[in-house]
Amino acid sequence: MPGWIVVSLISHAFQIDEIREVTRREKIRTLIRPSEAGRLVNQILLLAEMPEALPHVRRSPDPRDDFLLGLCKAGRANWLVTGDKDDLLALERQETTRIVTAAMLADQLGIGRVP
C-alpha cells in the first residue's frame, strides 16, 4: 500500500544478553531504570523475529559485533540501525543490508528526523 511502511524487528539471544548486560552498568542505570530495561527486553522478545542459527561472519573491526552482521544475513534485513560510528557504520553495508543511524533511516524513509 502506498504510504505504508512495514517494519519487522529482528533480534537474537546474543543481543538480548548484551542489552541485559549493558543496562546493568551503573552509568546506564542512571539513564534507564532496571524496570524499563526489563520491559524493553520483554517487548523485544515478544515482537522480534528470533533466528536461532546465525551464519558465521568475520567482518567488523570489533569481533563482538560480527553476530549482528550474521543476524542481518539470517534475517534478510534491509537495514541495521546502529550508533556504532567507529565500527559498524564505517562498513556501510553487509551484503544487501545497509548500515545506518536512526536519523539516516528516518531520512531514507521520509518519516522525519529522529532525535
Long-range contacts (C-beta under 8 A, 24 or more apart in sequence): 5-109, 5-111, 8-49, 8-75, 9-44, 9-47, 9-48, 9-49, 10-48, 10-49, 10-50, 10-51, 10-71, 10-72, 10-74, 10-75, 10-77, 11-44, 11-45, 11-48, 11-49, 11-50, 11-71, 12-50, 12-51, 12-54, 12-67, 12-71, 13-50, 14-54, 14-67, 15-44, 15-67, 15-68, 15-71, 16-41, 16-44, 16-45, 19-44, 49-75, 51-75, 57-94, 59-91, 59-94, 60-87, 60-88, 60-91, 61-86, 61-87, 61-90, 62-86, 62-87, 62-88, 69-94, 69-97, 72-97, 73-97, 79-105, 81-105
